[in-house]
Amino acid sequence: MAEPQIYISHEPLALECGEVLPAVTIAYHTYGTLSPTADNVIWVCHALTANSDVADWWPHTVEARRFLDPSRHFIICANILGSCYGTTGPTSVNPATGKPWGADFPLITVRDMVRCHQLLARHLGITSVALLVGASIGGFQALEWAVMQPGFARRLGLICTTARVTPWVAAFNESQRMAIEADASFFTSAPDAGAQGMAVARSIGLLSYRGRSGYVRSQANPDADDTCFAHRVLSYQRYQGEKLRRRFNAHSYYRLTQAVDSQNISRHRGPLPEVLATVTCPTLVVACSTDIMFPPSEHEEMVAHLPHCTYSLIHSPFGHDGFLVEADQLNALILDFLNKEQI
């Protein structure tokens, strides 16, 4: 990952939970050059354990002739509040104690994340963007931002995401948190507190990201007739858990899964159709054919109630992770959307 730029806002950030962060550090990456009229900005909202370096985690998107083309666009991505990749989160120092927040870091919501993004946008002098785009929890952020600040996005891209979290998604997240809690070190101040529990949690989460078709496609034993106990997928689960253990923080993971659970675009705002009707910019909604986290059927309420909505489907065996794997399909859809005349 390339080193991020850092902005420190000394403006207190009031969180939905009632607590206040006295200051916020925001890590972010930019690509390309801002045009003289500042009309070429694309703001990317990233997913759960990603970082602000889009080129690092979204393959074949930040390239020439792709929808994140640095020769055409000024691309911005900010690390989300609660993460461990530079923005204020559980690994940051709690000014009240002089020690890392750890498990004491307050509960955060997607709306809190968006308020943090808005601080950075104001600092950068960005008053509107050509495209506001996000996938998964990134899509939650993008939709929230479009509702919270009408007119900021001239176009909106919502990929493999929904307007509110279902019990199905929240159940996966709670099972992951239970795995983290089962690691007794999670409740200590050790730098790697809860890391082993998080490795187990990741193996649970992967089931929802890839789904049955993804596992059957990529993890079948070469010679199925000789399979007894040595399934290829067993080492895959352990490898993926260990991979996250080495690069992420368990307290951040815990808080971010809770933030996912917070998502409900109509919370304290009124009926869902009325809330979605306030998003008047052209919107592209993209689902993945085999996504079991946010299946195509659950995109229907957004498609039905967003006033100027285009719906497309990515065909992929890789479930929710299809938005990461099927770059060619996604690129074609978003480029076509960007090239259409606005309403």
matplotlib code that plots the C-alpha trace (Angstrom):
import matplotlib.pyplot as plt

x = [0.0, 1.3, 1.6, -1.6, -1.9, -3.1, -5.5, -6.2, -9.5, -9.5, -13.2, -15.0, -16.9, -20.2, -21.1, -24.5, -23.9, -23.7, -19.9, -17.6, -14.2, -12.3, -10.3, -10.1, -7.2, -8.2, -5.9, -6.7, -5.3, -5.7, -4.9, -4.8, -5.1, -8.0, -9.3, -9.4, -13.1, -13.0, -15.6, -13.7, -13.7, -14.7, -15.0, -14.6, -16.0, -14.2, -15.4, -14.9, -11.2, -9.9, -7.8, -7.7, -5.4, -7.9, -5.3, -4.2, -7.5, -9.6, -7.8, -7.8, -9.9, -7.3, -5.9, -6.1, -9.4, -11.0, -13.7, -11.1, -8.8, -6.2, -5.6, -9.3, -10.4, -9.2, -9.9, -10.3, -10.7, -10.6, -10.0, -13.1, -13.6, -12.8, -10.3, -6.7, -5.2, -4.6, -8.0, -9.0, -10.0, -9.3, -5.6, -5.4, -4.4, -7.3, -6.4, -8.1, -5.7, -2.6, -3.0, -4.7, -8.5, -8.7, -12.1, -13.0, -13.3, -17.0, -19.6, -19.8, -22.3, -22.1, -23.5, -20.5, -18.2, -19.9, -19.5, -15.8, -15.7, -17.4, -14.8, -12.1, -14.1, -14.5, -10.7, -10.0, -12.4, -14.6, -18.2, -19.5, -18.2, -18.9, -19.4, -19.8, -19.3, -19.0, -19.5, -20.7, -20.3, -18.8, -22.2, -23.8, -21.6, -22.3, -26.0, -25.9, -23.9, -26.3, -29.2, -27.3, -25.9, -28.2, -26.4, -23.0, -23.0, -23.8, -23.9, -24.1, -22.9, -24.2, -22.5, -23.5, -25.2, -28.6, -30.5, -30.6, -29.0, -31.1, -31.0, -29.1, -26.1, -26.3, -26.3, -23.0, -21.5, -22.6, -21.1, -17.9, -17.9, -18.6, -15.5, -13.5, -14.9, -14.0, -10.3, -9.7, -6.9, -9.5, -10.3, -6.7, -4.5, -2.1, -1.2, -2.5, -5.5, -8.2, -6.1, -6.6, -10.3, -10.4, -8.8, -11.7, -14.1, -12.7, -13.2, -16.9, -17.2, -15.7, -18.6, -20.9, -18.5, -18.0, -21.0, -21.5, -20.8, -17.5, -16.2, -17.2, -15.6, -12.3, -11.7, -12.7, -10.1, -8.2, -9.1, -12.4, -12.6, -9.6, -10.9, -11.3, -10.2, -7.7, -10.0, -8.2, -10.7, -9.5, -6.1, -7.8, -9.9, -6.9, -4.8, -7.4, -7.9, -4.1, -3.8, -6.3, -4.7, -1.4, -2.7, -5.8, -6.8, -9.5, -11.0, -11.3, -12.9, -15.4, -16.4, -16.7, -19.0, -21.2, -21.2, -22.4, -25.3, -26.2, -27.2, -30.8, -31.2, -34.7, -33.7, -35.2, -36.0, -39.4, -40.7, -38.0, -39.6, -39.7, -36.1, -34.8, -36.9, -34.7, -31.8, -32.4, -29.1, -28.7, -27.9, -26.4, -27.3, -25.3, -25.9, -24.0, -25.9, -24.6, -24.3, -25.8, -25.1, -27.0, -28.7, -30.2, -33.7, -32.7, -31.6, -35.2, -36.4, -33.6, -34.3, -38.0, -37.7, -34.6, -36.1, -33.4, -32.0, -30.3, -30.0, -27.4, -26.4, -22.8, -22.8, -20.2, -19.8, -17.8, -20.8, -20.4, -16.7, -17.8, -17.4, -13.7, -13.2, -15.3, -13.4, -14.1, -17.9, -18.0, -15.8, -18.0, -21.2, -19.8, -18.1, -21.4, -23.2, -20.6, -20.9, -24.7, -26.2, -27.4, -31.1]
y = [0.0, 3.4, 5.9, 7.9, 11.6, 12.7, 15.4, 16.2, 17.9, 19.6, 20.0, 17.8, 14.9, 14.1, 10.4, 9.0, 7.0, 10.2, 10.3, 13.0, 12.5, 15.8, 15.5, 13.2, 12.0, 11.0, 9.0, 9.4, 8.8, 10.8, 9.9, 12.1, 15.9, 18.1, 20.0, 23.8, 23.7, 20.8, 18.9, 15.7, 14.3, 10.6, 9.8, 6.1, 4.7, 1.5, -1.7, -3.3, -4.2, -2.2, 0.9, 4.3, 3.0, 1.9, 0.6, -1.7, -3.6, -3.0, -4.7, -3.2, -0.1, 2.6, 2.3, 4.0, 3.5, 2.2, 4.0, 5.2, 6.6, 9.0, 10.7, 11.8, 11.9, 13.2, 10.2, 10.4, 7.6, 8.2, 5.5, 5.0, 6.0, 3.0, 1.4, 0.7, 2.1, 5.7, 7.2, 7.5, 4.1, 1.7, 1.7, 5.5, 7.1, 8.0, 11.6, 11.0, 8.1, 8.6, 4.9, 3.2, 3.2, -0.6, -2.0, 1.5, 3.0, 4.2, 2.6, 4.2, 4.1, 4.6, 8.1, 8.8, 7.6, 10.0, 12.9, 12.2, 12.1, 15.4, 17.0, 15.9, 17.1, 20.5, 20.6, 19.7, 22.3, 19.6, 20.8, 18.2, 15.1, 13.7, 10.2, 9.0, 5.2, 2.4, -1.3, -3.3, -1.0, 1.5, 1.5, 2.2, 5.2, 6.5, 6.2, 7.8, 10.7, 11.2, 11.5, 13.6, 16.1, 16.4, 17.8, 16.6, 13.7, 14.4, 10.6, 7.8, 4.2, 1.6, -1.8, -5.0, -3.1, -2.3, 0.4, -1.5, -4.5, -7.7, -10.1, -12.5, -10.1, -9.1, -12.8, -13.4, -10.3, -11.4, -14.8, -13.2, -11.0, -14.1, -15.7, -12.7, -12.6, -16.3, -15.2, -14.1, -11.8, -9.5, -8.0, -7.1, -4.2, -6.3, -4.9, -8.1, -8.5, -10.7, -11.5, -15.2, -14.8, -12.4, -15.1, -17.4, -14.6, -14.0, -17.7, -17.2, -14.0, -15.6, -18.0, -15.0, -13.2, -16.2, -18.4, -22.0, -21.4, -19.5, -22.3, -25.0, -23.2, -22.3, -24.8, -28.3, -31.0, -31.8, -35.5, -35.6, -39.4, -39.6, -37.0, -38.1, -35.6, -33.5, -31.1, -28.2, -25.7, -26.4, -24.8, -22.0, -21.1, -21.1, -19.1, -16.4, -16.1, -15.8, -13.3, -10.9, -11.6, -10.3, -7.1, -5.9, -5.2, -7.1, -4.1, -2.3, -5.4, -5.7, -2.0, -2.0, -5.1, -3.2, -0.2, -2.5, -3.6, 0.1, 0.6, 1.6, 4.5, 5.3, 5.3, 8.4, 9.8, 8.4, 5.7, 4.2, 5.2, 8.8, 8.8, 7.2, 9.7, 12.5, 11.1, 12.9, 12.3, 9.6, 6.4, 3.1, 0.0, -3.1, -6.5, -9.8, -12.8, -15.2, -12.7, -14.2, -11.2, -8.7, -10.8, -9.2, -9.4, -7.1, -4.4, -4.1, -1.6, 0.8, 0.3, 0.9, 4.1, 5.9, 8.4, 8.1, 4.6, 2.2, -1.4, -3.9, -7.4, -8.8, -12.5, -14.2, -17.5, -15.6, -14.2, -10.9, -10.8, -10.5, -6.8, -7.4, -10.2, -9.1, -5.9, -6.1, -6.4, -3.6, -1.3, -1.6, -0.9, 2.2, 3.6, 3.4, 5.0, 7.9, 8.5, 8.8, 12.3, 13.4, 14.1]
z = [0.0, -0.9, 2.0, 2.5, 2.9, 6.4, 7.4, 11.0, 11.8, 15.2, 15.0, 17.5, 15.8, 17.6, 17.1, 16.9, 20.0, 22.0, 22.4, 20.9, 19.4, 20.2, 16.9, 13.9, 11.8, 8.3, 5.9, 2.2, -1.2, -4.4, -8.0, -11.1, -11.3, -10.3, -13.3, -13.2, -12.7, -10.2, -12.3, -12.6, -9.1, -8.4, -4.7, -3.8, -0.5, 0.4, 1.9, 5.3, 5.7, 2.7, 2.9, 1.1, -1.6, -4.2, -6.5, -3.7, -3.2, -6.3, -9.2, -12.7, -11.8, -11.3, -14.8, -18.2, -20.0, -16.8, -14.8, -12.3, -15.0, -13.4, -16.8, -16.8, -13.2, -9.8, -7.6, -3.9, -1.3, 2.4, 5.0, 7.1, 10.7, 13.0, 10.7, 11.5, 8.3, 9.4, 10.2, 13.9, 15.3, 18.1, 17.4, 17.8, 21.0, 23.3, 24.4, 27.8, 28.7, 26.4, 25.4, 22.4, 22.5, 22.0, 23.2, 24.6, 21.1, 20.9, 18.7, 15.2, 12.4, 8.7, 9.1, 11.4, 8.7, 6.2, 8.5, 8.7, 4.8, 4.7, 6.9, 4.4, 1.4, 3.0, 3.7, 0.1, -1.2, -2.9, -3.1, -5.6, -7.4, -10.8, -9.3, -5.8, -5.8, -3.3, -3.0, 0.1, 3.1, 0.7, -1.0, 2.4, 2.8, -0.8, -0.3, 3.1, 1.7, -1.2, 1.4, 3.9, 1.3, -1.7, -4.7, -3.7, -6.1, -9.7, -10.3, -7.8, -8.0, -5.6, -6.0, -4.2, -1.5, -0.1, 1.7, 5.0, 6.6, 6.9, 9.9, 7.6, 7.3, 11.0, 12.0, 10.1, 11.8, 15.2, 14.7, 13.8, 16.9, 19.0, 17.6, 18.5, 22.0, 22.5, 22.2, 25.9, 24.8, 23.1, 26.5, 27.2, 26.1, 24.2, 20.7, 19.1, 21.4, 19.8, 16.7, 16.8, 17.3, 14.4, 12.2, 13.0, 12.4, 9.0, 8.0, 9.0, 7.0, 3.9, 3.7, 3.1, 0.8, -1.6, -1.1, -2.2, -5.9, -5.2, -3.0, -5.4, -8.3, -6.6, -3.8, -5.1, -4.7, -7.9, -7.4, -5.6, -5.7, -3.3, -0.9, 2.7, 5.4, 3.4, 1.7, -0.1, 1.4, 4.9, 4.3, 2.4, 5.4, 7.7, 5.2, 4.8, 8.6, 9.1, 6.3, 8.0, 11.4, 10.1, 8.6, 10.6, 14.1, 16.0, 17.8, 14.5, 12.9, 15.8, 15.6, 11.8, 11.7, 14.2, 11.9, 9.1, 11.4, 12.0, 8.3, 7.7, 5.3, 6.7, 10.4, 12.0, 8.5, 7.6, 5.2, 2.9, -0.4, 0.7, 1.8, -1.4, -3.4, -2.2, -4.2, -7.4, -9.2, -11.8, -10.0, -11.1, -9.0, -9.6, -8.1, -8.4, -9.6, -6.8, -4.0, -0.8, 1.4, -0.7, -3.4, -6.5, -5.1, -2.2, -4.6, -5.8, -3.3, -4.2, -7.9, -7.3, -5.3, -6.6, -9.1, -11.8, -11.4, -13.9, -12.8, -14.0, -13.0, -12.9, -13.7, -11.5, -9.5, -6.8, -4.8, -3.0, -4.0, -7.6, -7.4, -6.7, -9.2, -12.3, -13.1, -16.8, -16.4, -13.8, -15.8, -18.8, -16.8, -15.0, -18.1, -20.0, -17.0, -16.9, -20.7, -20.7, -20.8, -17.4, -16.8]

ax = plt.figure().add_subplot(projection="3d")
ax.plot(x, y, z, "-o")
ax.set_aspect("equal")
plt.show()
